[in-house]
Amino acid sequence: MYRVWDFVTNYSLLLILGALIALVWVNVDAHSYHDFVEFILIDDFIIGHAHEVEGHIHRTLTLHYLVNDVLMAFFFAIAAKEVWEAVILKNGSLRGKKAATPLIATLGGMVGPITVYLGLAAILGSETYNAVSRGWAIPTATDIAFSYLVGRIVFGAGHPAVRFLLLLAIADDAAGLIILAIFYPSAELAPEWLLLSLGAAITVFVLFNWLPRQLDKGDQLRTKSSWIRKYLSFWPYLIAGALSWYGFQEAGIHPALGLLPIVPTIPHADRAFGIFSEAEQYLTDLLNQIEHSLKHFVELILFLFGLLNAGVEFSSIGSPTWLVLAGLLIGKPLGVMIFGYIAAHPMRLGLPAGMRTSDLFVIGCVSAIGFTVSLFIASVAFDGTVHLEGVRVQDAAKMGALFSFAAAIIAIVAGRILRIEKQDA
């Protein structure tokens, strides 16, 4: 039994609602919309958008910074939890030979879009290439919730291709987090600040996870661990998370990733049922309890993220829009199909029983729905000052991320042309 529609309703539909409001608002009154987005909450604060004033770093906490750089850290923490479970647990979906073909297909789903995006940009000329090249990672993303929903519509809930798609989407999320951390620093790098994040992670793990378990050896009641769970709960990890987030900000790495080092330190059950499993809500370990507690908060964050980032005037559609779309709608399906075929046949890693080689192309079409992470990367890849053809490159690229929903229609049509037989659970 799966809760896919509940997940999509709770998370992605609120994101879409925020995006739709933003699109209407900015095209009706662009001035008031941008004033709202850049509204200053606190001037000259310890966190916020940094700029130099008379030789000193001045930080301004705007509404946009609060959502994109602070609150979105909770969204990426939940994504990191799913990736962590898939990698570390014995029944994790990204462990062993069963994950080999999806992982290689994921690589193709990144190489393909990058090649198409940069290749077409180069064909359009050096001016276009120089203006858009920094956005090469935008079409590599996959929106896990909507892709999974469309995959079930195309293949049916019981088709092995749906499981393959979910593995690919989780691996894609992991790669996206790495790309954001390495290639899109938020300021000049000062890696020594990462010692703060590392220290916070090690300290909270040793004192509140490892040490209590060691002291509880031979104690069936797990007295020490139970006391910490009852009286301290998530607070040590929240404090460590705040320190880690600050370390990321000062290190010049995008602070929205600042909670990632803390996620693996939180006590976790020895199994997981998967992001869309109904049974997942009954796990009572601290990590899952924290995720359940954050549910409604993250819903609000995603609504605000859509509201503050999807406000693009329709007049901003330009070459970056079509480059992002081409990367997603052409590069993704071809990359997934070619690399998946190489893994399955020349490398002899195989495909799941009941899955055809042609299914790889349709999976690639489904995974071309970029949306959430594509929109986020577009907001950090370009600072809003770069223009091409009279429009802001950032806005045009965001429009491409929004238009990627066209991949759903393409996937459904491709499924019918290739005569995919739906399999119910």
N, C-alpha and C positions, 0 to 999 in steps of 0.2 A: 504494500500500500504506500503510495507516494503522495506528497503534499506539494506537488509542483505548482499548481495554480495558486495555492495559498502563498507560496514563496514569491511568485511573480507579482501577485496582488500586493503583498506587504512591502516589497522592495521596489521592483522595477516600475510598476504602474505609478507609484508616487513620484518616482524620478521623472517619468514621462509627463505627469501632470505639471510638475515644476517647470519642465522644459517647454511645454506648450504655453503656459502662462508667460514665461520669459519671451518666447517668440512673438506672442501677441503684443505684449507690453512694449518691447523695444521697437516694433514696427508701427506702433501707434504714437508713442512718445519716447523716443530714444534718450533724450536728455534726462528725464526723470528716472528712467531705468538705470542709466549709468551712474547717476547720483546715488541711487539706492545701493548699487553694487559696491561702490567705493566709499560708502558712508563710513566716516571715522568714528570708531567706538571709543578708543583711547589714544591720545597723542603722546608721543615720547614714552613708550612702554618697553618692558624687557623683551617682549615678543612682538612680532609684526613685520610688515614690509620694511626692509632696511634701505635707507638712502643716506648719502653723506651730506652733512650740513656743517660748513666751516671746519672741515677736517675731522669731524666726529660722526660716528654712525648713529643715525636717528631712526628709531623704529616707530611705525604707525600701525596700530591694530585696526584694520578695516574689517567690514563685514565679510568681504571676499576672502581675506586672509584667514579670518576665524573659521570659515567653513572649509575652504580648500586645504589649508595647511594645518589646522588644529583638529577640527571635528572629523574630517575625512580619515584621520588616523585610526578611528574606531572601525570604519568600513574596511580599510586595508588590514586591520588586525583580524577581522573575521575571515577575510580571504586567506590570510596567512595561516589561520587555524585549520582551514580545510586542506591547504597544501601540506601543512605539518603532519596532519593525520594520515594523509595519503602516502607520505614518504616514510614516516617513522614507525607506524604501527605494523604488527605482523600481518594483519589482513589489509594493509593499506593498498589502495588501487594503483599507486605508482611504484610498487615494488615488484621485483622479479621479472621473468620473461614475458608475462602477460602484458606488461606495460611497455615493452620494447617498441613494438610497431606504432602504438599511439604516440610515444615520445618522439620517434623519428618523424612521424607525420606532423607533429607539432612544430618541429624544426622547419619542415617544408612550409608550414603555414605561417612562418615568420620570414623565411628566405624569399618566398614567392612575392608577398606584398612589398617587401623592401626593394626587390629587384624591379618590379613593375613601377613602383612609385618613383624611385630615383632614375630608372631608365627613361621613363616618359618625360620626367622633368629635364633630363639632359637633352632629349630630342627637342624640347620646346625652347632650348637656348640657355646660355649661361646666366642671363638675368633671372630667369625663372628658377633655374637650378640653385643659384646662390640664395634666392629668397626663401625657397621651400625645403632645402636639403635637411635642415635641422629637424624637420617633422617626419623623418623616415620611419619612426616607430609607431606613428599614429595608426596606420592600417594593420599593424601586427596583432592588435588586441581582439579578444573574443568576449562578448557579453555572455557570461555563463548561464544566467537565468533564462534569457530570451532564446538563446541558441538551443538550450535543452528543451524548452517548451516547443519550439518549431521542429526540433528533431523528433519529438514524440508525435507531432502531427503528421510528419512525413513518413516515419518508419513504423509508428505504433510503439506502445510502451514496452513490449516484449522483444523487440528486435535487437540483436547484438550490436548493431551499429549505434544504438542510443548509448549503450555503455561505453563504446569506443569514443563517441563524441564527448561524453562527460569526462573521460580521462584526458582527452585532448584539451578540453576547456580548462581543467584544473592545472594541467602542465603549462598552458598558455598564461594563466594568471601568475604562476610562479615566475615564468620568464619575464612577464611584464613588470613584476616587482623588482627584479634584478636590473632590468633596463632603466627603470626610473631612478634607481639608486646610483647606477654607474654613469649613465649618459646624460642625465638631466639634473645636475647639481643646482641648488637654489641660490648659491652665492659662491664666492671664492673658497676653494676647498681648504679646510683646516682640520685634517684627519685626526690630530691629537685629541680633539673633542670627542671622538668616538670611544675613547677610553672611559669617558663618563657613562656612555650607554653600556659598554661591555662590563664595567664595574657594577653598575646597577643590576644588570641581568645576573651576573655571577653571585652577587650578594644576596639577592632575593631568592635565588634558587637554593643556595646553600643553607641559609638561615630558616627559610619557611617551607622548603620542599624536601631537600635531601636530609638535612639534620634531624627533623622530627621523625622521618621514616627510619633512620638509623637508631634513634633512641627508642623506637617502638618495636624493635626486633624482639620477638618472644612475647610480646604483649598483644593478645588477640583483640583487645578492646581498642588498640591504637590510641592510647590516651593522649599522647603529645600532639599527634596529628589532628585528632578530633578537637582538642582545645584551641589549636591555631585556627582550624576551619570555623569553629563556632564563634570565637571572640575577635579574631582578626580578619577573617573572610578574605575579601579581595583587596583590602586597603594596602598591604605591603606592595602588591603588584601595581596598584594605581600610582603609588608614590614612585616606585621604580620606573613605571611607564612615563611619568612626568619628567623624571631626570633623563631618561633615554631620549625622549622627544626633544628636550632642550639640547642634549648633546648633538643630535642630528641637525637641529637648526644652526647651531654654532659651527658645526663641521662643514656646513655648506651643502649637505645632502637634503633632499626634499623632506621636510619634517613630517609630512603625512605618513611617511614610512617609519616614524620614530618608535612605534610600539612593537615593531616586528621582532627585535631581540628579546622582548619580554614574553611573548606568546609561548615559546618552548619551555619556559621556566615554570609555568603554571601546572599544578597537579592535574593529570589527565587519566581517564579510564584507559584500560589496555585494549580497547576496541572502539570502532566507530561504525556507524551504519550508513554514512554518506549524507551529503548535504541536503538531499531531497527526501530522505527516509523519515517516515512517520515515527519510527522507533527512536530517532535521534533526540526527540524532545524528552524522553524518559531517562536519559543519562544524567546522573546527578553529581558527577565530578565537578571540581571547581571551574575548570576551563569551560565546560558546557554550561554550567550555571551562569557564568559571566556572559557567555554568548546569548543565552536566553534573556538575561536581564537587559542586555543592550538592544534587543530586538526593536522595540518601539522607538528608542532613541535614534538608532541608525535609520529607521524609516524616515524620521524627520530630517536627519542629515542629508539623505539622498534627495528628498524633496527640495531642500535648500540648495543643494549642489546643482540640481537641474535648473532651479530658478536663477541662480547667480552665474551660471556658465553657458547656458544655451540661448541667451539673448543675442541673436544674430539677425541683423537686418537682411532681408531677402536680396537687397542690392549688393550684398557682399559676396554672392556666389561668383566664383571665378576659377581660375586654373587649379589652385590648391584643392578646391572642392572636388573636382573631377579626378585629380591625382589620388586623393585619399580613397575615393570611391573605386577607382580602377585598381588600386592596391588591394582593397578588400574584395571586390566582386570578381576580379580576374586573378590576382596573385594568390589569394587564399585557396580557392578551389584547385588551381593548377599545382600549387606548392604541396598541398595536402595529398593530392592524388599521385603526383610523381614520387615524392619521398615515401608515401605509404606503400606504393607499388614496389619500390626498390627494397624496402624493409621486408615486405611480405614474400616477395619472389626471389630476386637475386640474392638477398641476404638470408632467405629461407626462415624468416621469423614467423611467417604465417599471419593469417587473419582469424578472428574468432569464428567458431563453427557457425555456419548459417549466414555468414557475411560474404558478399561478392566484392570483387575488385572495383566494379563500377560504383559501389556504395561509397567508396572513398571520395569520389568527385562530389556527390551530394552532401556528404559530411563537410567537405570544404566549403560548399555553398552556405550551409547552415552556420558554420563557424565564422562566416564573413560579417555577421552582425556584430559590429564593434561597440558602438554606443558608449556605455559608461566609462570604461577605461580609455577608449579612443578619445572621448571628450576630455577626460582628465589630462591625457598626454598632450593634446592640442593646447590646453590652457597653460602648460608649463614649457612646451617646446618653443613657443613664440611669446615674446613679451608685449605684443600689441603695438610696437613701434615700427615693425617691418610691414611695408606695403608693396603690393604688386598689382598692376593694372588698375590703380586707383582705389583698391580696397585693402583692408587689413588682412594679412595672411592668416593670422590667428582665427579671425571670424570665418573666413572662407574654409579653412580646414575643419573648424567645428561643424560647419554645415555639412561637410562630407561625412563626418561621424554620425550626424543625425540622420542623413539620408541612407545610411547603411542598412536601415530596416528593409530596404528593397531586396536585400538578400533573402528574406523570408519568402517572398513571392518567387524569386528565382529558384530557391530550393524546392518549393512545392511543385513548380513546373518541371524541374529537372527530375524529381522523383517520379512523376507521371510518365515522362518521356522514357526513362530508364526502367519503367515498369516495376517499381519497388512494391513488393507485397507487404502490406502492413501486418504486423504481428502484435496482437494484444497480449498484455501481461498474463 
